[in-house]
Amino acid sequence: MAFNIQISGPKLIMHEKTLAEMLMIQLNNNSGVFGIDCSTGIEHSYPKLKKDVLAMSSALQKANFGNGDVVMTTDYGSYEGQVVLLAGILLGTTVSTLDYNLKKKHQAALINESKPDVIFCSVSSTHIIADILNTVTHQPKLKISTVVQDGFSTYDNMIGCAPGDLFVTPTKSVSKNRPFALIYSSGTTGIPKGIYLSDDAVKSALISFKSLMDEPNEYRFMITSPVFWYTGLLLFMLGIHYGKPRLFFSSKPTVEQILCSIHKLKPTFLMTSVAAVNEMMYYQMKNDHKYNINSLITLVVGGSPMRPELQETITKNLLHGRIPIKQGYGASEQGIIAIWPMKSDINTVKHGSVGRPAAGIKIKIVSLKTGKCVGPNTEGEIRIKSVSNMIGYAYDMKKTINSYDEDGWFKSGDVGYYTNDCCLFIVGRIKELLIYKDMRISPIDIETVLLSHPAVLDAGVSSIDCLEGDLLVGVVKVKPGQQIESNRLVSYVNEKVEDHEKLRGGVIFVNDIPRSPAGKLKREELKILVK
């Protein structure tokens, strides 16, 4: 039977104001707390934010930066970096965020590719970027740092030299498809891809997020993701747009820092990674639930799929069954794809599902074998039509064209399926699937079993080549104070999985599992570990 069906989210209602205009209105209207840096404990107000953003905008404008220029930040999420980004947005530049934890050769390639006119560095990234700039052909016209560094202007001097009475009119672009932002994919399976996004694409993604955070404005929300991930950038702007106090981290937090910050600052909303909530569960169980996290009304995880078994375990042991864990699904190229709305609760959220299509989203599933559209409960590649559609990949028209099928659907590269009630489930990335005796294996399934062992804190699964395909190898980080013999752990897993999913390559133990700052497994590094 041939299918030509799709599932869709609610209609998205857009307005004519640009993001710069929207953000400027909020800077003018908000007078309370903009955010608290959980890494330092410093609280920032909206009046201070407005003053600093206008001062930075004035300094950049005086140096002739504006429409057509690229303003790039290279830090985890400092207040100063956010000021620079907002100034760039108001002046109509293309804003960009770069992960300074990438390999230096990758950072050098991306700087040469994106050609930033202005680059901002924090205390964590200044020396790294200064070294890289000595090796690249493109040199930014202005380099800003929060610390003193040869060849860099200091952030404090730039905002301190501005006149007292400042006024900046948000710049309107002459082209609706002018790149508002240049962001980068995670790079977990290779060098990150540069992705151009329009003003409308980012604006629609913000509106999609609204359904997840439809709660009183005085409620605080916390995000652990860095601003160089699209989610971090979106939630940074979302907090301003809806006037919500935001709890952020200017450096990568430990699990205890996250828990302690929830205990002290009492956010109602937390968005973090699957790996982080798993470690939060372990910490709380080991320390007799030392930190009170009952202020949380909403807990959202993303970055990688969470299987039902793990979701149930964490819901029970970390949250005591009080609230659900809500998975989300998005892509830099397409924005927010699927989500559980604010009104969904412990009784309506389905474990293992990333929710239903977000506003302005259409989804279909295409068979990996036939390329034909399939119906409910059948696995295939997830394809998307979105109002948050990207402009394209940076300097790669061929890749952009090849990312869509002949009917204009974006090929996500993710395998999944949806149920009769339109709940979407993610199986894994096509290029991450392993094969043994012609049987497909999603490593996430085996990783979930490994994580269920009481001695395992974190785990990944990779493979070594053999004549019959991929021999699975478990890579394991053991909990402090715990011990487990490799053969017993292999037996534990093999008893719980299908024959083709067994750990025929054994397990290896490591001090740390390679993950990105957002918690995604770095599959390429995992592969190197098992060779």
N, C-alpha and C positions, 0 to 999 in steps of 0.2 A: 504494500500500500504506500503511495507517495504522499508526503506531507508538505504543505507549504504554510506552516503556522509559526507563530511567534508569540511571545509574551511581552507585555508593555507596562510601563509605569504610568502614573497619572500625568496629565498634561502639565507642562511647565510654563508658568506665566512670567514672561520677561518684561523689563521696563527699559526705557531709553537712556537712563543715566549711565554714565561710564563708571567703572570701578573707582577711578580717581575722584569723581564727583561724590559717589556714595561714601567713600572713606573720609573725604573732607567734611561732609555734612556731620558725620559722627564725631570727628575730632572737634568740631565747633559745638556740638550739642551735649557731649558727655562730659561730666565733671567729677565722676567718682574714680574708682580704682581701675586702671588699665590692666595691670597685671602684677604678679609677684614672681620674682625669680627664685624658684625653689632651691637653686644651687647656692645662692648667696643670702637669701632671706630678704632682699631689698624689694620694697614695694614702690611701684611707679604709678603716678596719677595721670589722668587724661590731660589736665592743664600742662603738666610737665612734658608729656609726649607731644602735644600740639606745639609747644614752644620749641622743642628740640627738632621736630620734623620741619617746621618752617625755617628754623635757622640753617639746617642742613640743606634744605631746598634752595634757600637764598644763596648759600655758598656755592652749590653746584651750578645754579643758574648764572651766578657772577662769573664762573669759570667757563661759561658757554656750553654746558651740558644740557641736553634736552631730547626732544623727539628724534629718534633714529640712533641714539646712543645706547650702549649696554652697560647697566650698573649691576655688578656681581658682588655677592657676599660669600665669604668662605668661613663660616663659623657654625656652631651647633644651634644657636638660637638666642644669642645675647640681645639685651635691650638695645644696645648701640647698633647692632646689625639690623634690627627691625626698624630703627629710625632711618637708616640709610635706604632700606628697601622702600619705605613709605615715601621718602623724599623722591626717589627714582620714579615711583608710581605717579606722584603729583606732577612731575615734570614731563610725563609722557615717554619716559625711556622704556626700553625693554629690560625688565628685571630678571636676574638669574641667580641661582644659588648652587654652589659647588661643594661637594663632599671632600673635605681636606684629608680624610682618612683613606682615600683611594691611593693606589700605587702612584708614585711620583710621575712615572711615564704616562699614565692615563690622565693625570691632572694636567700635565704639560700639553698633551694632545688636545684636551678639551678647551684649554685656554687659547691655544692657537686657533682652534676651530671657532669658538664663540667670539673671540676678539673683544673682550670687555674694555670699555673706555675708562671705567672706574672700577676698582676692585677694593673691597673692604675685608680686613682681616682682624680677628680677635686675638686675645692673648694666646689662645691655643694654636692658632693657625699662622701667625705672622712669620715665624722663622721658617716654617715649611714652605709657604708661598714665596717668601723672599728667595729661598734657594731655587725653587722651580723657575722663578722669573729670570734667573741667571742662565737658564737653559733654553728658553723659548724665543721664537722669532717675534711674536707679537708682544708689545710692551704697552700696558695700560697708560693712559695719559695722566691719571691720578690714582695714587695708591694711598689708602687710608688705613690706619691701625689704631687700636686702643692703647698700644704701647709705643715707646720711642724706638724707631728703627730707621736706619739710613735709607734715604730715598722715599720715605713714607711721610705723609702729613698725619698729624695726630688728630684723632676724633675730637678731643676736647678743644683743640685750637680752632677747628673748623666751625663748631657750633658756638664757640665763645666769641668769634670775631663778627658775628652777625649783628646788625643794628637792632635796637630795642623793639620798634614797631615793625612787625613783619606781616606781609600779606602775599600769598601765592595763589594764583588762580589755576585750578587743575587744568592741564593741557588736554585739549581734545585732538584725537588723531584725525588726519585727513583720510585715512583708510580704515575701514572696519576690520580688515584682516591684518592690520599691523600687529606684529607680535607684541603681546602684552608681557609675556614671560617666556623665558627659555629655561626649561627644567630638564633634569636628567633622570633616566631610568635607574634602577637599583644597581645594575652591573654585577648581579650575583652570578651570572653565567658568562661574563666577559666584560669588555669595556662598555661603560654606560652609553646610551643613545641620547643625543640632544633632541628635545621635542619643543617645537614652537606652539604656543597657545595664544589664542585671541582673547581680547577683553570679554567677549560674550561667552567663550568657553569656560573661563574661570568664574565669571559671574553666575552662570547656570549651575556650576558645581557647588558654589556657595549656597544657592537657593535649594539645591537638593539636600544639602546638609541640614537645612532648617528643620526638616521633619524629624530629624534625630535629636534636635536640641530645643524642642518647643516647650520651654519651661521658663519660669520667672527670670527676668534679667539679673536679679541680684544673686542668683545661684552661680557658683563658681565652677568653671570646668578646667580640667587638667589634661595636658597632653605631654607624653614623654618623647614623641617623635621629634627629630631635628627639623629645622626649617628648610634644610636642603632636600627633604622629601616633600613631594607634592602635598601630602596630607598635612604636614607641618606648616607649609606655606598657606594652605587653605584655612586651617584653623586659626592661624595668626590673624588673617584678614577677617575671618568670621567673627572673632571676638570683638573686633572694632565695629564691624557692620551692625551687630546686634547689641552692642554695648555691654557685653558680658565680661566680668572680671576673669582673667585667664591666668592659670598657674602654669608656668613654663620652666624649662631647665636650660641654663646657658652652657652647660656641659653635660656629657652623657651621665645619667644618674645610675647609681647602684640600686638594687632592689630595695635595700633598707632605706635609702633616701626617698624612694617613691612612697613606701609605706609610711615613713615618718612624716612626710609632707602631707599625705592624706589625713593622718592622725591629727596634725597640728592645724592645718588650713581648711579641712572639711569641705573638699569639693563634692559636688553632687554628680559630676560627670567625669569619667576617666576614659581616655583612649590610649591604648598601648599595644604591645605586640603579644603574640601567642607565647613566645619564649619568656617574656617578662611575667605574665600572669602565672605561668607554671612555676617559676622561681619564687614568686610572691607566695604561692600556696605552700611551697616547701618551707620557706622562711617562717611563715606564720605557724605552721604545724610544729616545726622544731622548737619554736620559742613561745609556745602556749598562747598564740594569738596576741603577741605583745602590743601590736598597734591596732587601734580601733578604726576600722574603715567603714563603719555603718552609715557614714554620711552619704556614701555613694548610692545614687538612684539608678544610674546608667553606667554600665561597663561595656565598652566596645573594643574589640580586638581586630587587627588586620595584618596585612603583610604576607601571611601564609594561611592556608586552610587549617582549621582545627577539627579533628574527627570527633564524632559524637561521644566516644568513650572518654576522651580527655576532657571534653567540655563538661560532661556530667560530673567527672571527678573533681574538677576545679570549682564548679558551681557548688558542689556539696562541701568540699573541704576548705575553700577560701571564703565563699560567700554564705555558707550555711543554708543554701537553698533560698535565700531571702530575695535575691534579684537574679535575672538571667545574665549570661554573657551573650552579647549581641555581636555576631560576626558581621563584617562588612566586606564588600568587594569593589575594588576600583582599579583603574589603570591610568597612568599619566596621560596616555593618548586619548582617553575617553571620559575621564572624570569619575564621578561616583556612579557605579553601575547597579549595585544592589545593596539594600540596606533594610534593617528592621526599624520601623518608626518608633517614636517616643512612647506611644500608647501600648506597644507590645510588652507583654509581661512574662513572668515565669511560666505561665500556663499556655502562652501562645507562641513563644519562640521555639523553633524546632532545632534541636541539637544537630550540629553538622551543617546546617544551612546558613548561607550568607544573607538570607532575606529575599525580598521580592524586588523586581526592577524599580529603580529610583525614578523620580520625575524626569520626563523627557527621554527615557531610555526604552529601546526595543531590543529584544534578545531572541535569537534563534539558535538551534543546535544542529550542527552539520556532521554527518557520519565521517569518521576518519578513513573509512574504506571506500565509500561510494561518492562522497562529496555532496550527497543529497540531504535535504532537510529532514530531520526526524522528529518524532513526537515526544510526549512526556515519558519520563522514566527510562530514557535511552541515552547512553553516553555519546558524546561527540564534541567537536570543537565549538566553543562558545563564540558566536559572532554578534556584533553589536552595531546599532545605529544610535547615535547620541547627539544631543544638542551641545554637549561639551566636547565635540569632536576637535581633534588637534588641527592646526594649520598644516603640519607635516614635520618630518624629521629634518633636523638641521643639515643643510648641504647634502641631502641624499634623496633626490626626487625619485630615483628608482625604488628605493626601499619604501618610500611613502606610497607609491603606486601599488607595489606588491603586497602592501599590508591590507588591501581591500579586495573583496571578490568582485565579480563582474556586475553585481547588483548594488555595489556601494557599501557592503557590510564590512566592518573592521574585523579582521581575523585576529582574535585575542591571543592565540597560542595556548589557551587554557582548555583543558578537558573538563567537562561537567555535564550536568543534566538538570532538568527541573521536574517537579512533581505535578500532579493534576491540579493542585491548588497554587501553582506558580511559584513555589519556593525553589530557589536555585542552590545547587550543591556543586562544589568545586572538587574535582578528583586530583588534578595536578597540572603542571606544565607539560606540554607535548614533548619538548626537548629534554625534560627531566625524567620522562618515563623510561623505565628499564625493561629489557626483554630477556626472558629465559624460556627456552623451548617454545618460541613463538607466542608466549603469553606475556601480555603487558603487565607491568608492576608499577604502582605509584609508591615511591619511597616514603611518602608521608604516612602511608598505612603501617609500614614496618616501624617507622620512627615513633608512631603513637604507641605501639606495643612495647617498644623499648622504654619509653617514658613512663609506662605503667608499672615498671619494676620499682620496688621501694628503694633500691640503692642507686637508681639512675637520676641524675639531676638534669642532664641535657643530652641530646643524641641526634645524630644524622646518619643517613644511609647512603652509601655510594656502591661502587662495584669495580671488579676487575674482570678483564675480558677472558672468555673461554670459548671453546668450539660451539657450545650450546647457547651462548649468549652472555648475559651478565651474571657473574657470581656476586651475590649481595654481601656487602661487608658493613657491619655496624661500627660506627665511631661514637664512643661513649665518654661522657664526663660523669664521674661517680660523685655522689654527695659526700661532703666532708665527713670523715669519721666512718664511712661505710667501705666495705670490701665485698667484691664479688668475683668469682673465678670466671674466666671467659667462657669455658665450656658449659658452665651452668647457665650463664646468661643466654648463650646460643640455644640451649635446650628449652629455656623459658619461652623464647620467642618462637622457636620452631613448632612448639606444641600449640601455638595460638594462631598460626597463619596457614595459608594454603601451601601445597607442596612447592609450587614454583616461586613462592615468596620466602622460602627458608634462607637463613644466613649461611649459605654454603661457603662463603669466604671468611667466616668467623667474625670476631669483633676485635677492635683495637681500643685502647684506653688513652685518652688525651687530657691535658690540663684544661683546655678550653675548646669548645666547638666554634669554628669560624663563622661568625655572623656579622651582618652589617649593623650600623648603629640603630637601624629600625627593627632589628631582630630577625631579618631574613637570613636563611642559611646561604653561605657562599659555596655553591656546589662545586665550582672549579677548584677551590682550595681543599674542599673535602676529598675530591678525586685525587689530588696530589698526596694527601695523607695516607691513602690506602694503597698507593702504588708500591 
